[in-house]
């Protein structure tokens, strides 16, 4: 089982200025036959633009069907190094043989400023 990874997503608008990605990691509890999965998603910047939203923007992370979501103003001016949007941890049970397959999805709505 892979215990960590990074997945890059798509940015439908301003893709020449911003990237979007999430990281995930897993810690296993062999005695309980479970893993705790932590996912974090980020904005990345290409070039000199800043990123700010003048209104609340929705975001969320879903791990194995369990979702954490919210809404906040995303004001990254000045720009920190790849600002985190949110993070979420969820514990999942493994199959009796110790295997587990799951899906992680993330989303965020933002608006770019210059």
BELURCOR-V500583 format. One record per residue. N is the residue number from 1. BURIAL is # if it has 24 or more other C-alpha atoms within 12 Angstrom, else .. Layout:
N_BURIAL ; N_BURIAL
This chain:
1_. ; 2_. ; 3_. ; 4_. ; 5_. ; 6_. ; 7_. ; 8_. ; 9_. ; 10_. ; 11_# ; 12_. ; 13_. ; 14_. ; 15_. ; 16_. ; 17_. ; 18_# ; 19_# ; 20_# ; 21_# ; 22_# ; 23_# ; 24_# ; 25_# ; 26_# ; 27_. ; 28_# ; 29_. ; 30_. ; 31_. ; 32_. ; 33_. ; 34_. ; 35_# ; 36_# ; 37_# ; 38_# ; 39_# ; 40_# ; 41_# ; 42_# ; 43_# ; 44_# ; 45_# ; 46_. ; 47_. ; 48_. ; 49_. ; 50_# ; 51_# ; 52_# ; 53_. ; 54_. ; 55_. ; 56_. ; 57_. ; 58_. ; 59_# ; 60_# ; 61_# ; 62_# ; 63_# ; 64_# ; 65_. ; 66_. ; 67_. ; 68_# ; 69_. ; 70_. ; 71_. ; 72_. ; 73_. ; 74_# ; 75_# ; 76_# ; 77_. ; 78_. ; 79_# ; 80_. ; 81_. ; 82_# ; 83_# ; 84_# ; 85_# ; 86_# ; 87_# ; 88_# ; 89_# ; 90_# ; 91_# ; 92_# ; 93_. ; 94_. ; 95_. ; 96_. ; 97_. ; 98_. ; 99_. ; 100_. ; 101_. ; 102_. ; 103_. ; 104_# ; 105_# ; 106_# ; 107_# ; 108_# ; 109_# ; 110_# ; 111_# ; 112_# ; 113_. ; 114_.
